[in-house]
């Protein structure tokens, strides 16, 4: 049997197989025209007639005679595919794709597939719509994983907090992991966002993860993702973890001290190898992520109790930032109060009376800056005008008024005398403790532990009292 396209068509025409293929091609929404190796038209479907206006009586005749401008004969000669060729016949416009038909290594003909411009326009519009939708989703993702705070927004005076900010600004541009410690509400995430925005990764994502808020059984898949069929009800095709999403950016692991011991080992490998393995997969994926961890717990004590891996602790503790509690930097309370009032969500200009501000400065603030902001928000809601007064504060705080009133009622002179006496005693006591330890950073750290204050607060008080060790 000769290997010509015409003979193949003739063979199939005598069988039911041809009828089946004929029905398939006629059901296609694109226009189709087929020529054999001699350029004779052997087939067109109804859609081709609809799009181009060419009638079926062209079958069996040379294409070049009926359509002089047809490029399909060129495709037959040079065996090159042509894609997206624009054609216009009278008032009909359409796009054509052309390709040679190869059977057993030889050219047996060529096929033309056309689509009306109306259909092309519809596809283009749908493509633009989907592209715009994807862009909107990307913008939403960027806004979700965007660090909002900078060092300029951190409120704190000279001494303790300024000292921490100074260190944080210096280490921000490094690639080392950072461990941020401090009581709940002191602003650990705020510092972490500021570090990210100061670093070379500022254009990358900032991914916050609260390790205490996610059950241990789910945290691994959230951090590292999972493969297809990793567990029951797993998403088809798997899911990327937060480390993959944070690629070229920063991941903030809050409350790292609450992470399970087993998961700590996998986190250690990320720090060592910069690779993650999805749950249910054997292959590893490279990631470029900076880790900032935070905790209100004493990790060294957890290490001693075998509740936190020692090797992970030393990997994370390359740079430690200890944020002092609000009660150790009362001089910042006034600035914070006015900042919270200024940026109130009510967009109202509030004032606060001297007595109420003095009370807020005397309060011990177990919830730190977060608690102070909540109190100011509460007070702005309670006031009927623009003046924040003492009775606008939460009830639990008002119960502390008597102790404050007793102190506030003293004469200014006696208060200054008492304050001076307290400061002299404090200065002498700090010097006494400092003399017991070596004059280096480790010695000062031990002295701060004995004094039950942060290292940053110790430096602050040394500067205040002009203590030189």
C-alpha positions in Angstrom: 0.0 0.0 0.0 1.3 3.4 -0.9 1.8 5.8 2.0 -0.2 8.8 0.7 -2.6 10.8 2.8 -5.3 10.3 0.2 -5.0 6.5 0.3 -5.2 6.6 4.1 -8.4 8.6 3.9 -9.8 6.3 1.2 -9.1 3.2 3.3 -10.8 4.8 6.3 -13.7 5.9 4.2 -14.7 2.3 3.6 -14.9 1.6 7.4 -17.0 2.6 10.3 -13.8 4.1 11.8 -14.0 7.0 9.3 -17.5 7.8 10.4 -16.4 8.0 14.0 -13.4 10.3 13.2 -15.6 12.3 10.8 -18.1 13.0 13.7 -15.3 13.9 16.1 -13.8 16.5 13.7 -17.2 17.9 12.8 -18.0 18.5 16.5 -14.9 20.7 17.0 -15.5 24.4 17.4 -12.5 25.3 15.4 -12.5 25.3 11.6 -10.4 22.5 10.0 -9.2 22.1 6.4 -7.0 19.2 5.3 -5.0 18.9 2.0 -3.0 15.9 0.8 0.6 16.0 -0.4 -0.4 17.3 -3.8 -2.3 20.2 -2.4 -5.8 18.8 -3.0 -8.4 19.6 -0.4 -9.5 16.4 1.2 -11.6 17.6 4.1 -13.3 20.6 5.7 -15.6 20.7 8.6 -18.8 22.9 9.0 -17.1 25.3 11.4 -14.5 26.1 8.7 -17.3 27.0 6.3 -18.9 29.1 9.0 -15.7 31.0 9.8 -14.2 31.5 6.3 -17.2 31.3 4.0 -15.5 28.5 2.0 -18.1 25.9 0.8 -17.6 22.2 0.9 -17.5 22.0 -2.9 -13.8 22.8 -2.7 -13.2 19.2 -1.6 -11.3 17.3 -4.3 -9.9 20.5 -5.9 -6.5 22.2 -5.6 -6.5 24.6 -2.8 -4.2 27.1 -4.5 -6.7 27.6 -7.4 -9.6 28.4 -5.1 -7.7 30.3 -2.5 -4.6 31.9 -4.1 -3.4 33.6 -0.9 -3.5 30.4 1.1 -0.3 29.7 3.1 -1.1 26.1 3.8 0.6 25.1 0.5 3.8 26.8 1.8 3.5 24.7 5.0 3.3 21.6 2.7 6.5 22.6 1.0 8.8 23.8 3.8 7.2 21.5 6.5 7.2 24.5 8.9 4.4 25.1 11.4 2.7 28.5 11.3 0.9 29.9 14.4 -1.4 32.8 14.7 -1.5 33.9 11.1 -4.0 36.7 10.5 -6.4 36.3 7.6 -9.1 38.5 6.2 -11.5 37.4 3.4 -14.0 40.1 2.5 -15.6 41.0 5.9 -14.4 37.8 7.7 -11.4 38.0 10.0 -9.8 35.0 11.6 -6.6 33.5 13.0 -5.0 30.4 11.5 -2.6 27.7 12.8 -1.0 25.4 10.2 1.1 22.3 10.4 2.4 19.5 8.1 1.0 16.0 8.5 3.8 13.4 8.8 3.1 9.7 8.4 6.0 7.2 8.8 8.5 10.1 8.4 7.1 11.4 5.2 4.9 14.5 4.5 1.4 13.2 3.6 -0.4 16.5 3.7 -1.1 19.6 5.8 -3.9 20.8 8.2 -5.2 24.3 8.8 -7.0 25.1 12.0 -8.8 28.5 12.2 -10.6 30.5 14.8 -12.7 33.6 14.3 -11.5 36.8 15.8 -14.6 37.0 17.9 -13.6 33.8 19.6 -10.0 35.0 19.9 -11.2 38.2 21.5 -13.2 36.2 24.0 -10.2 34.1 24.9 -8.0 37.3 25.2 -10.5 38.9 27.5 -10.7 35.8 29.6 -6.9 35.6 29.8 -6.8 39.3 30.8 -9.5 38.7 33.4 -7.6 35.7 34.9 -4.3 37.6 34.8 -5.9 40.5 36.7 -7.5 38.1 39.2 -4.1 36.5 39.8 -2.5 39.9 40.2 -5.1 40.9 42.8 -4.5 37.7 44.7 -0.7 38.3 44.6 -1.3 41.8 45.9 -3.5 40.5 48.7 -0.9 37.9 49.6 1.8 40.6 49.7 -0.3 42.7 52.0 -1.0 39.7 54.3 2.7 38.9 54.6 4.0 42.4 54.8 5.9 43.8 57.8 4.3 47.2 58.7 6.5 48.5 61.5 9.9 50.2 61.4 12.4 51.3 64.0 11.1 54.9 63.7 7.8 53.8 65.1 9.3 52.2 68.3 8.7 54.6 71.2 11.4 54.6 73.9 13.8 57.0 75.6 17.5 56.8 76.1 18.7 53.9 78.1 17.0 50.5 78.1 14.8 50.5 75.0 17.0 52.8 72.9 19.9 50.5 73.7 17.9 47.5 72.4 16.9 49.5 69.3 20.5 50.4 68.6 21.6 46.7 68.7 18.6 45.6 66.6 19.4 48.2 63.9 23.0 47.0 63.8 22.2 43.3 63.4 19.2 43.8 61.1 21.4 43.7 58.0 23.1 40.4 58.9 21.8 37.0 58.0 22.1 35.5 61.4 19.0 34.1 63.3 17.8 36.4 66.1 16.2 35.4 69.4 13.9 38.1 70.9 13.1 37.7 74.6 10.8 39.6 76.9 7.5 39.4 78.7 4.2 39.1 76.9 3.1 42.5 75.4 6.5 44.1 75.3 6.6 44.3 71.5 8.6 41.4 70.3 6.8 41.1 67.0 7.1 44.9 66.5 10.9 44.6 66.8 10.9 41.6 64.5 9.0 43.5 61.8 11.3 46.5 62.2 14.4 44.2 61.8 12.9 42.7 58.6 12.2 46.2 57.1 15.7 47.3 57.9 17.2 44.2 56.2 18.0 43.3 52.6 14.9 41.0 52.7 12.5 43.9 53.2 10.9 43.3 49.8 10.3 39.6 50.6 7.5 38.2 52.8 7.4 38.5 56.5 5.6 35.4 57.9 4.5 35.4 61.6 3.8 32.1 63.2 2.5 31.7 66.8 3.9 28.3 67.8 1.7 28.2 70.9 -1.5 28.8 69.0 -1.2 25.9 66.6 -1.6 22.3 67.9 1.7 20.4 67.7 0.1 17.8 65.4 -0.7 20.5 62.8 2.3 22.8 63.3 4.7 20.6 61.3 2.5 20.6 58.1 1.9 24.3 58.5 5.6 25.1 58.7 6.9 22.5 56.1 3.9 21.7 54.0 2.8 18.2 52.9 2.9 16.1 49.8 0.1 14.6 47.8 -1.8 12.0 49.8 0.3 12.6 52.9 -2.8 12.0 55.1 -6.5 11.7 55.0 -8.3 14.7 53.5 -4.9 16.2 52.3 -5.2 18.6 49.5 -4.7 17.1 46.1 -1.2 17.9 44.9 0.0 18.8 48.4 0.5 22.2 50.0 3.4 24.5 50.4 4.4 25.3 54.0 5.1 28.7 55.5 8.9 28.2 55.1 8.4 27.9 51.3 6.1 31.0 51.3 8.7 32.9 53.3 11.5 32.1 50.7 13.7 35.2 50.3 12.1 36.7 53.3 11.8 36.3 57.1 9.8 33.9 59.2 8.9 35.0 62.8 8.5 32.0 65.1 6.7 33.5 68.2 6.6 31.5 71.4 9.3 29.2 70.2 9.6 27.8 73.7 6.2 26.0 73.2 7.3 24.1 70.1 7.4 20.3 70.6 10.8 18.6 71.2 10.5 16.5 68.1 9.6 19.4 65.8 12.6 21.3 67.2 14.9 18.8 65.6 13.4 19.5 62.1 13.7 23.2 62.7 17.4 22.7 63.6 18.0 21.0 60.2 16.5 24.1 58.4 19.0 26.3 60.3 21.9 24.0 59.4 21.1 23.0 55.8 18.6 25.6 54.6 16.3 22.8 53.4 12.9 21.6 54.3 11.0 18.3 53.7 7.3 18.3 53.2 5.3 15.8 55.4 4.9 12.6 53.4 7.8 13.3 50.9 11.3 12.1 50.8 12.9 14.8 48.7 14.1 18.1 50.2 13.5 21.6 49.0 16.0 24.4 49.3 14.7 27.6 51.1 16.4 31.0 51.8 14.7 32.2 54.9 15.9 34.2 57.9 14.5 33.0 61.3 13.6 35.4 64.0 12.4 33.5 67.1 10.7 35.0 70.2 9.7 33.8 73.6 8.6 35.0 77.0 10.0 31.9 78.6 13.6 31.3 79.9 15.0 28.9 77.2 18.1 28.2 79.2 15.9 26.8 82.0 13.9 24.8 79.5 17.2 23.4 78.2 18.3 22.4 81.7 14.9 20.6 82.1 15.4 18.8 78.8 12.3 20.6 77.4 14.2 22.5 74.7 17.0 21.2 72.6 20.4 22.6 73.6 21.8 22.5 70.0 18.8 24.5 68.7 19.1 27.0 71.6 22.7 27.8 70.6 21.7 28.0 66.9 19.0 30.5 67.6 20.8 32.4 70.3 23.5 33.9 68.0 22.0 37.3 68.6 19.7 37.9 71.5 17.5 41.0 72.0 16.0 41.3 75.5 13.1 43.8 75.6 12.6 45.3 79.0 9.1 45.4 80.5 7.2 48.6 80.7 7.5 48.9 84.5 11.3 49.2 84.1 11.0 52.1 81.7 8.2 54.2 83.1 9.6 57.3 81.5 8.2 56.0 78.2 4.6 55.7 79.4 3.8 59.4 78.8 5.1 59.2 75.2 3.2 55.9 74.6 -0.1 57.3 76.0 0.0 60.4 73.8 1.0 58.2 70.8 -2.0 55.9 71.4 -4.3 58.9 71.8 -3.0 60.5 68.6 -3.5 57.3 66.6 -6.9 56.4 68.1 -9.2 54.6 65.6 -11.9 57.2 66.4 -9.9 59.9 64.7 -10.7 62.3 67.5 -8.2 64.6 69.3 -8.3 63.6 72.9 -6.6 65.1 76.0 -5.8 63.4 79.3 -5.7 65.1 82.7 -2.5 65.3 84.8 -3.9 63.1 87.6 -4.9 60.3 85.3 -1.6 60.4 83.4 0.3 60.3 86.8 -1.7 57.2 87.8 -0.9 55.5 84.5 2.8 56.2 85.1 2.6 54.6 88.6 0.7 51.5 87.5 2.8 48.2 87.4 1.5 47.1 83.9 1.7 43.3 84.0 0.5 43.2 80.4 3.1 45.8 79.3 2.6 48.0 76.3 -0.2 45.9 74.9 -2.2 46.4 78.1 -1.5 50.1 78.1 -2.9 50.4 74.5 -6.0 48.4 75.5 -6.6 50.8 78.5 -6.3 53.9 76.3 -8.6 52.3 73.7 -11.1 51.5 76.5 -10.9 55.1 77.9 -11.5 56.7 74.5 -14.6 54.6 74.2 -15.9 55.5 77.7 -15.4 59.3 77.4 -18.4 61.3 76.2 -16.3 64.1 75.0 -12.6 64.5 74.3 -11.2 64.6 77.8 -9.9 61.3 79.3 -10.5 61.4 83.1 -9.7 58.9 85.8 -13.2 57.4 86.0 -12.9 56.5 82.3 -10.3 53.9 83.1 -11.2 50.2 83.5 -12.8 49.2 86.8 -9.9 47.0 87.9 -7.5 49.9 87.6 -9.7 52.3 89.6 -9.5 49.9 92.6 -5.8 50.8 92.8 -6.5 54.6 93.2 -6.1 54.7 97.0 -2.5 53.6 97.0 -1.7 56.0 94.2 -3.6 58.9 96.0 -1.5 58.3 99.1 1.7 58.8 97.2 0.4 61.6 95.0 -0.8 63.5 98.1 2.7 63.9 99.5 4.3 67.3 99.2 6.5 67.9 96.3 9.5 68.4 98.6 9.0 65.3 100.6 8.5 63.3 97.4 11.7 64.6 95.9 13.5 63.8 99.1 12.1 60.3 99.2 12.9 59.8 95.5 16.5 61.0 96.1 17.0 58.6 99.0 15.6 55.7 96.9 17.9 56.5 94.0 21.0 56.7 96.3 20.2 53.3 97.8 19.6 51.8 94.4 22.9 53.2 93.0 24.8 51.9 96.0 23.2 48.5 95.7 23.9 48.2 92.0 27.6 49.0 92.5 27.8 46.5 95.3 26.5 43.7 93.1 28.7 44.7 90.1 31.8 44.5 92.2 31.1 40.8 92.8 31.4 39.8 89.1 34.0 40.3 86.4 34.0 43.5 84.4 32.8 42.0 81.2 29.5 41.3 79.4 29.0 37.9 81.1 29.7 39.5 84.5 27.1 42.2 83.9 24.6 39.6 82.7 25.0 37.7 86.0 24.7 40.9 88.0 21.4 41.7 86.1 20.1 38.2 87.0 20.8 38.8 90.7 19.2 42.3 90.6 16.2 40.6 88.8 16.3 43.1 85.9 17.1 42.8 82.3 20.7 43.5 81.0 19.4 46.5 79.0 17.8 47.9 82.2 21.1 47.5 84.0 23.0 49.5 81.4 20.3 52.1 81.6 20.7 52.5 85.3 24.5 52.5 85.1 24.2 55.4 82.6 21.7 57.2 84.8 23.8 56.9 88.0 27.1 57.4 86.1 28.4 54.0 87.3 31.6 52.9 85.4 32.6 49.3 85.6 
